Amino acid sequence: MKGNSERVPNKNMRLFDGKPLYHAIISELLNSKYITNIIINTDSEKIKQDANLNFPSVIIVDRPIEIQGDFVPMNEIIEYDINQIESDIYIQTHSTNPLLKHITLDNAIKAFIDADGKFDSVFSVTRLQTRLYWEDGKPVNHNPNELLRTQDLPPVFEENSNFYIFTKESFKKVGKKRIGLKPLMFPMNKIEAQDIDEPEDFILAETLYKVRHDIR
């Protein structure tokens, strides 16, 4: 977690339903029946202090200066973390997905384990069945001369970045990447997959969160 955010200032510590945004995902991870250790990699002393106070069981990893900044590839941060903490399976989530449920994560982890080696990684996706076009106006997934109902179109899947499940072996085998050579795509509900990338996303996510928890 970065202390500073380019598009949504102080995003991780910004109040979300009265608590810092990152509290939502940490609380869900703590409720998982499979996850045994939770790691926060951060360059922020403020986040570190808040996490130590509110989530004492969480492991804090100080982000080295060489992998700090807005232009450092996420895979470099993941590589650093998995070299610090040994585990059979690693899961990456983001604080910017506050509606992600621990039940969804547990189902994805179980699917990965039950596959018994058929897949080397898992990543969350959102199913899309709508008419898509390339920038030049050419259709992606449909024939404009055949106006099929959208529900009859072949689905495409958006990588929604809510979570990634992988092993150290699969990460290294594909050149330090969280998606392996034999990934399982795990579909998610659109609302649950809501991401916070822009200021208006924060408002939308908080509204959806309050509706889910029936907060007035």
N, C-alpha and C positions, 0 to 999 in steps of 0.2 A: 504494500500500500504506500502510495506516494503522499507526502505531506501537502504538496501543491498539485493542482490540476489546472490544465490550460483552459478548458472550456467551461467547467463548473468549479469556480474557486473553492478551495478548501473542502472539496467534495466528500471525502471520507469522514470528516469530522462535522460536516453540516448536519444540523438536526433533522431527523427523519422520524416523524411521529414522536417527537420529544426526546429522541436519543440520537447519538451520532450514527450516521448511515451504516457504517460497517457492523454495528451491533446486530442488525437484522440477520445477516448471513452467518455470523459467528454463533448466534443463538440457535439457528437451525442445525449447524454442523454439530453442536454439542448434543443435540437430540438424536443424532444418527446412531443406529445400533451396530454399525460396522466401523465407523471412524474412531480410531484410538488416540491419535495425536492431531492437534490443529496447530498450524504454523502461521504466523504473521511475519512476513518479510517487509520491513519498512525502513524508510530513511527519515522518519519523523519522530522526534522525541516526544511530541504531544500525543501521537497515536500510541507510542510505546507505553507512556505513563498511564494513559486511559485504559489500555488493554490489561496492563498489570493490575490495575485497580478493580476492573469489572470482570475480567476473565483470567483469574490467576492460574488456571490449568493450561492456558494457551502458551505455546512456545514462541518467544519473540526472537527473530533473527534480524540483526542489524544489517542493513543493506550496505555493502562496501561502496566506496566512492566511485570505483570503476564501473559499477553497474547502476549508477544513479542517473536520473535525467529522463526527459521525454522521448529520447530517440534510441534508448537501449532496447534491443529485441527481448520480448518476454521469455524466449527460450533460454537466454543467457541467465536470467533470474531463476528460472526453473532449474537449470543445471546447477547453479550455486546451491539452491535449497536441497536438492536430492543428494548432493555430496555432503551436506551437513547432517542429514537425518536419514537413517536407514529404514526402509519399509518394503513390504511385499508389493503393495499397490500405492500409487500416488494419485491424489485428486486435486485438481486446480479449480478453484472457484474465484469469483470476483465480488467485491463489496458492492459493485454497481448492479447486482442482480438481487435486490432485497426481497423479491417475491418467491424466490426459489425455495421449495419445501424439502425438508430432510427426507420425507417419504419418497420423493422423486429420486433423490440421490441414492437412497437405499435400494430402490428398485433397479437403478442403473448398475450399482455395484453388484447386486445379486445376479443380474443378467450377465455381467462380465465373468463372475466366478462360475456360474452354472454352465457357461459356454465351454469351460474346460479347455482353453487354448485355441478355440476356433477364431477368436478375435484377440488382437494384441493391444487394443485400446478402445475407448468409448468417447464419443463427443455428442453433446446435445444439439438438437436441430429443431427447427420449426417447419412444419409442413405447409407448403404454399400451393394452392390450386387457383391460380388467377392468370390472366393473360399478361405475359411479360415480354418486353422488347429490349433489344440492344440499343445503344446510343444512336446508331444510324437509322433506327426505325424498323429494323428487321425483327420479326417475331422470334422469340426464344423457344417457346414450348407449344406453339399452336399454328394452325393454318388460317389466316384471316378470311380465306374463301370458304371455310367450314366453321360456322359459328356454333361450335359445341358449347353446351352448358359448362360453366366453370367446374362443376363437380365431376364432369366427365373428362377433363383435361388430365394429362399425365402429371402427377405431382412432382414438384421440385422441392429441395430441402435447403433451408438456410442454416448455416452454422451460426448459432445464436450466442456462442461464447459463455453460456451459463456454467458449464462444467466440462472437464476433460479428465478421463481416467486412463492411467497408463502405468507401465512398470519402468524401472530404470533400464532394463534390457531393451525394451521397445524404443524408449527415448533415444538411446545411444545408437541403436541399429539403423535408424532412419536419419542419422546425422543431427541428433539433438533436436528432435521435434516431438511435440506432445501427441500428435496424431500419427499412428503407426502405419504399417503396410496393410493390415487387415482390420480396419476399424469397424466398430458397430455404431451406427447412427441411432441415437436415442431420441425419439420425438417427444416434444413437450407442448403443453398448453400455451397458447399465445400470451395469455395474461401473465402466467407464471414466469414466462421468459422475458418479460419487460426489462429492458436495459436502460441504464442512465448514462447517456453520452452527452446530452445537451441540457441546458437549463429547463426547457419545457418537459423533458423526460422525467426530471426530478419531481415536478408537480404531478405528472400523470401517475408515476409509480407510487407516490405517497397517497394519492387519492384511491388508487386500486387497493393498496395495503389497508387503508382505513375501512374500505367497503368489505374486504375479506374478513377483517376482525370486528366488523360492525361497530367502529369507533365513530362517535358523533362529536 
